[in-house]
Amino acid sequence: MKVLLLAGGESSERDVSMASGESVYKALKRLGHDVLVMDPLSGRSMLEAEPLFISHVKTGETGPIPTRSITMSLTDVLHRPDFPNIECVFIALHGGAGENGSIQALLQLAGVPFIGSKMTASAVAMDKAISKRLFQSVGIKTPEYRLYRLQDEFVPYGVVREIAETMPLPLIVKPNDSGSTVGLTKVDNVEDLHPAIVTAAEESRNILIEEYIKGREMTVAVLNGKPLPVVEIIPKSGLYDYEAKYTKGMTSYMAPAEIDSEIAERLQDAACKAYEVIGATGLARVDFILQENRDFYCLELNTLPGMTDLSLAPMAARAAGIEFDRLIQMLLDAAVGKKED
């Protein structure tokens, strides 16, 4: 199959995307596919670059982000002479236009199959506040929250005061439309609230203030509508933030999670409900907090889960007996409408 792999992109998750892209590229080559690799921000083939994928995830640094329009660059690619031969697009982008429905809309208009959710589901899932309302509509608990839309980079102290007076600490402050826990802060003290909002505002003007739920972090990947085993996330710091997520040794995982079968089934059922109400397709990951009293809260749904060696969805797939290369092939087959044998 001739596959166009998209990696890199414009968002602050560019480095994570590069790491995912490298893993996916190697799998596609092992599977014998003809692969064209492109960073949609530059519009040029990455096969001409050396090294092929440049990521700072392992070093903890932040790589430079080019400034060209991702939409314009991908539009250029749609008109390349070799593009009509592409049989499927593998999107290994995270955040920004790669995950919010923009690229999905272009590919749908071009009539080219691609892995993952379509435009509407991608846009809805990226907006955490809208997702929460949908979760609640089908009876899935989610932490209490408030959404603040800032007019500019300035964070009014009136907003800070209102939050402090109406929402009990601790709180989670995060961008409403970002991923990979970029810009997320747990706030234990009132004096830390303003800096946390400023940090989130660097990623988005839409700020989500969320009730902090103490408990065990669980995640359920859903593959083509079917749940994979529950995975428990155990960050050493107690908070699964960017550093804990992408630094080896900072977090341990249990796949499958050591929970009883009744709770596991409830989490999987809730994940499938979330997947369906969002309208997700392909592979998605749904994150939960499980309390000691066995109640759980859904945090969010990710329509393009990471595909690095530390990523949770491939880990869940392995726990179900699906190795990485087979997972990649299953996603391609689903995208082009091929039924599994």
C-alpha positions as CSV (number, residue, x, y, z in Angstrom):
1,M,0.0,0.0,0.0
2,K,1.2,3.5,-0.8
3,V,1.0,5.4,2.5
4,L,1.5,9.1,3.3
5,L,2.7,9.5,6.8
6,L,2.2,13.0,8.4
7,A,4.4,13.9,11.4
8,G,5.6,17.1,13.0
9,G,3.2,19.9,12.5
10,E,2.7,23.3,14.1
11,S,1.6,22.6,17.7
12,S,3.6,22.5,20.9
13,E,3.3,18.7,20.6
14,R,5.5,18.7,17.5
15,D,8.3,16.8,19.2
16,V,5.8,14.1,20.4
17,S,4.5,13.8,16.9
18,M,8.0,13.3,15.6
19,A,8.6,10.5,18.1
20,S,5.3,8.9,17.1
21,G,6.1,9.3,13.4
22,E,9.5,7.5,13.8
23,S,7.8,4.5,15.4
24,V,5.1,4.4,12.8
25,Y,7.5,4.8,9.9
26,K,9.6,1.8,11.0
27,A,6.5,-0.3,11.4
28,L,5.1,0.7,8.0
29,K,8.5,-0.2,6.4
30,R,8.6,-3.6,8.2
31,L,5.1,-4.3,6.9
32,G,6.3,-3.7,3.3
33,H,4.4,-0.5,2.6
34,D,5.6,2.2,0.2
35,V,5.9,5.2,2.5
36,L,6.0,8.9,1.8
37,V,6.8,11.0,4.9
38,M,5.8,14.6,5.2
39,D,5.9,17.4,7.7
40,P,2.7,19.2,6.8
41,L,4.1,22.5,8.1
42,S,6.9,22.6,5.5
43,G,5.0,20.7,2.7
44,R,8.2,18.9,1.9
45,S,9.1,15.2,2.0
46,M,11.0,14.3,5.2
47,L,12.8,11.4,3.4
48,E,15.2,14.1,2.1
49,A,16.2,15.1,5.7
50,E,18.9,13.6,7.8
51,P,18.1,12.5,10.4
52,L,14.6,11.6,9.3
53,F,12.8,12.5,12.5
54,I,14.1,15.1,14.9
55,S,12.5,15.0,18.3
56,H,13.4,16.5,21.7
57,V,11.1,14.3,23.7
58,K,13.8,12.2,25.1
59,T,16.0,15.1,26.2
60,G,13.2,17.2,27.6
61,E,14.0,20.2,25.4
62,T,11.6,22.0,23.2
63,G,12.4,22.0,19.6
64,P,12.0,24.9,17.2
65,I,8.6,25.2,15.5
66,P,8.5,26.5,11.9
67,T,5.9,29.2,11.1
68,R,4.4,28.3,7.8
69,S,0.7,27.7,7.6
70,I,0.0,24.0,8.0
71,T,-3.2,24.2,6.0
72,M,-1.4,25.9,3.1
73,S,1.4,23.3,3.1
74,L,-1.0,20.4,3.1
75,T,-3.0,22.0,0.3
76,D,0.3,22.1,-1.7
77,V,0.7,18.4,-1.1
78,L,-2.8,17.6,-2.3
79,H,-1.7,19.0,-5.7
80,R,1.6,17.1,-5.9
81,P,1.8,14.7,-8.9
82,D,2.4,11.7,-6.7
83,F,-0.5,12.4,-4.3
84,P,-3.3,10.8,-6.4
85,N,-1.4,7.5,-5.9
86,I,-1.7,7.7,-2.1
87,E,-4.0,4.9,-0.9
88,C,-4.1,6.0,2.8
89,V,-2.8,8.8,5.0
90,F,-1.4,7.8,8.4
91,I,-1.8,10.9,10.7
92,A,0.8,10.8,13.4
93,L,0.2,14.4,14.4
94,H,-0.8,15.6,17.9
95,G,-2.5,18.8,18.8
96,G,-3.2,21.9,16.7
97,A,-4.4,21.5,13.1
98,G,-3.3,17.9,13.1
99,E,-5.9,16.8,15.7
100,N,-8.6,19.5,15.8
101,G,-10.3,18.5,12.5
102,S,-8.6,20.9,10.1
103,I,-6.4,18.3,8.3
104,Q,-9.2,15.7,8.6
105,A,-11.5,18.1,6.7
106,L,-9.0,18.6,3.9
107,L,-8.4,14.9,3.5
108,Q,-12.2,14.2,3.5
109,L,-12.7,16.9,0.8
110,A,-9.8,15.3,-1.2
111,G,-11.5,11.9,-0.8
112,V,-8.4,10.2,0.6
113,P,-8.8,7.6,3.3
114,F,-7.0,8.4,6.6
115,I,-6.6,6.7,9.9
116,G,-8.4,8.0,13.0
117,S,-11.6,10.0,13.5
118,K,-13.2,12.2,11.0
119,M,-13.4,16.0,11.1
120,T,-16.4,16.5,13.4
121,A,-15.3,13.9,16.0
122,S,-11.8,15.3,16.0
123,A,-13.0,18.9,16.6
124,V,-15.4,17.9,19.3
125,A,-12.8,15.7,21.2
126,M,-10.2,18.5,21.0
127,D,-12.7,20.8,22.9
128,K,-12.6,19.4,26.4
129,A,-15.6,21.4,27.6
130,I,-17.8,20.2,24.8
131,S,-16.6,16.7,25.3
132,K,-17.5,16.9,29.0
133,R,-21.1,18.0,28.2
134,L,-21.4,15.0,25.8
135,F,-20.0,12.6,28.4
136,Q,-22.6,13.9,30.9
137,S,-25.4,13.5,28.4
138,V,-24.8,9.7,28.4
139,G,-24.4,9.3,32.1
140,I,-20.6,9.4,32.3
141,K,-19.3,11.3,35.3
142,T,-16.7,14.0,34.7
143,P,-15.1,16.4,37.1
144,E,-16.8,19.8,37.7
145,Y,-15.3,22.5,35.6
146,R,-15.5,26.1,34.4
147,L,-14.4,27.4,31.1
148,Y,-12.9,30.9,30.7
149,R,-12.2,32.5,27.4
150,L,-9.5,35.1,27.6
151,Q,-9.7,38.1,25.2
152,D,-5.9,38.4,24.9
153,E,-2.7,37.2,26.7
154,F,-3.6,39.3,29.8
155,V,-5.1,37.2,32.6
156,P,-7.5,39.4,34.6
157,Y,-7.1,39.1,38.4
158,G,-10.9,39.3,38.5
159,V,-11.0,35.9,36.9
160,V,-8.4,34.6,39.4
161,R,-10.4,35.9,42.3
162,E,-13.7,34.4,41.0
163,I,-12.1,31.0,40.7
164,A,-10.5,31.2,44.1
165,E,-13.8,32.2,45.7
166,T,-16.1,29.7,44.0
167,M,-14.0,26.5,43.4
168,P,-12.3,24.7,46.2
169,L,-8.6,23.8,46.0
170,P,-6.8,21.8,44.8
171,L,-7.7,22.4,41.1
172,I,-6.4,21.4,37.7
173,V,-5.7,24.2,35.3
174,K,-5.2,23.4,31.6
175,P,-5.8,24.6,28.1
176,N,-9.2,23.6,26.8
177,D,-8.0,22.5,23.4
178,S,-4.5,21.1,23.8
179,G,-3.1,17.6,24.5
180,S,-0.1,15.7,25.9
181,T,-0.8,17.5,29.2
182,V,1.0,20.5,27.8
183,G,0.2,23.6,29.9
184,L,-1.4,21.5,32.7
185,T,-0.9,22.5,36.3
186,K,-2.2,21.2,39.6
187,V,-2.9,24.1,41.9
188,D,-2.8,23.6,45.7
189,N,-2.4,27.2,46.8
190,V,-4.3,30.3,45.8
191,E,-1.0,32.2,45.0
192,D,-0.2,29.6,42.4
193,L,-3.5,30.0,40.5
194,H,-2.5,33.1,38.4
195,P,0.8,31.6,37.2
196,A,-1.0,28.3,36.3
197,I,-3.6,30.2,34.2
198,V,-0.7,32.1,32.5
199,T,1.0,28.8,31.7
200,A,-2.2,27.4,30.2
201,A,-2.8,30.6,28.3
202,E,0.5,30.1,26.5
203,E,-1.2,27.2,24.7
204,S,-4.8,28.5,24.4
205,R,-6.9,31.5,25.2
206,N,-9.6,29.0,26.3
207,I,-8.8,27.9,29.9
208,L,-10.4,25.0,31.7
209,I,-10.5,25.0,35.5
210,E,-11.3,21.6,36.7
211,E,-12.1,20.0,40.0
212,Y,-9.2,17.8,41.2
213,I,-10.3,14.2,41.7
214,K,-7.9,12.1,43.9
215,G,-7.6,8.6,42.7
216,R,-5.8,6.1,40.4
217,E,-5.3,7.1,36.8
218,M,-6.7,4.7,34.4
219,T,-6.9,4.7,30.6
220,V,-8.9,2.6,28.1
221,A,-8.0,2.5,24.4
222,V,-10.8,1.7,22.0
223,L,-9.8,0.1,18.7
224,N,-12.4,0.1,15.9
225,G,-15.2,0.3,18.5
226,K,-13.9,-2.4,20.8
227,P,-12.2,-1.7,24.2
228,L,-8.7,-2.9,24.9
229,P,-7.5,-3.8,28.4
230,V,-7.5,-1.1,31.1
231,V,-4.0,0.4,31.7
232,E,-3.1,2.0,35.1
233,I,-0.8,5.0,35.0
234,I,1.4,5.4,38.2
235,P,3.4,8.7,38.0
236,K,6.2,8.9,40.7
237,S,5.4,12.6,41.2
238,G,1.7,11.9,41.7
239,L,0.7,14.0,38.7
240,Y,0.8,12.7,35.1
241,D,2.1,15.8,33.5
242,Y,4.3,16.3,30.4
243,E,7.5,15.4,32.2
244,A,6.0,12.3,33.8
245,K,4.5,11.3,30.4
246,Y,7.6,11.5,28.3
247,T,10.5,10.9,30.6
248,K,11.5,7.3,31.1
249,G,11.5,6.2,34.7
250,M,9.1,9.0,35.8
251,T,6.0,6.8,35.5
252,S,5.3,3.1,35.8
253,Y,2.4,1.3,34.1
254,M,0.3,-1.7,34.7
255,A,-1.1,-3.4,31.6
256,P,-3.6,-4.7,32.3
257,A,-4.4,-2.8,35.5
258,E,-4.7,-4.7,38.7
259,I,-8.4,-4.1,39.3
260,D,-11.2,-6.5,39.6
261,S,-13.1,-7.5,36.5
262,E,-16.3,-5.7,37.4
263,I,-14.5,-2.3,37.6
264,A,-12.6,-3.1,34.4
265,E,-15.8,-3.8,32.5
266,R,-17.4,-0.6,33.8
267,L,-14.4,1.4,32.7
268,Q,-14.4,-0.3,29.3
269,D,-18.2,0.2,28.9
270,A,-17.8,3.9,29.7
271,A,-14.9,4.3,27.3
272,C,-17.0,2.8,24.5
273,K,-19.9,5.1,25.4
274,A,-17.5,8.1,25.2
275,Y,-16.1,6.9,21.9
276,E,-19.6,6.5,20.4
277,V,-21.0,9.8,21.7
278,I,-18.0,11.7,20.3
279,G,-18.3,9.8,17.0
280,A,-14.7,8.6,17.1
281,T,-13.4,6.0,14.7
282,G,-10.2,4.0,14.5
283,L,-8.1,4.2,17.6
284,A,-8.9,6.5,20.5
285,R,-7.9,6.6,24.2
286,V,-10.2,7.6,27.1
287,D,-8.7,8.7,30.4
288,F,-10.3,8.2,33.8
289,I,-9.7,8.7,37.5
290,L,-10.8,5.8,39.7
291,Q,-11.6,6.6,43.3
292,E,-11.2,4.4,46.4
293,N,-15.1,4.0,46.5
294,R,-15.0,2.5,43.0
295,D,-16.6,5.6,41.4
296,F,-14.7,6.9,38.4
297,Y,-14.6,10.2,36.4
298,C,-13.9,10.6,32.7
299,L,-11.3,13.3,32.0
300,E,-11.1,13.3,28.2
301,L,-10.9,11.4,24.9
302,N,-7.9,11.5,22.6
303,T,-8.6,10.8,18.9
304,L,-4.9,10.5,18.0
305,P,-3.1,8.7,20.8
306,G,0.6,8.7,20.9
307,M,2.6,6.0,19.1
308,T,5.9,6.3,20.9
309,D,7.6,3.4,22.9
310,L,6.1,5.0,26.0
311,S,2.6,5.4,24.6
312,L,-0.5,4.0,26.3
313,A,-2.6,2.8,23.4
314,P,0.1,0.5,21.9
315,M,0.7,-0.8,25.5
316,A,-3.0,-1.7,25.8
317,A,-2.9,-3.4,22.4
318,R,0.1,-5.5,23.5
319,A,-1.8,-6.5,26.6
320,A,-4.6,-7.7,24.3
321,G,-2.0,-9.7,22.2
322,I,-1.8,-7.1,19.4
323,E,1.8,-6.3,18.6
324,F,2.7,-2.8,17.3
325,D,3.0,-3.7,13.6
326,R,-0.3,-5.5,13.6
327,L,-1.9,-2.5,15.3
328,I,-0.6,-0.3,12.6
329,Q,-1.9,-2.6,9.9
330,M,-5.3,-2.8,11.6
331,L,-5.6,1.0,11.6
332,L,-4.7,1.1,7.8
333,D,-7.2,-1.7,7.0
334,A,-10.0,0.1,9.0
335,A,-9.3,3.4,7.2
336,V,-9.6,1.8,3.7
337,G,-12.6,-0.3,4.6
338,K,-10.9,-3.6,4.6
339,K,-12.4,-6.1,7.1
340,E,-10.0,-8.1,9.3
341,D,-9.7,-11.8,8.3
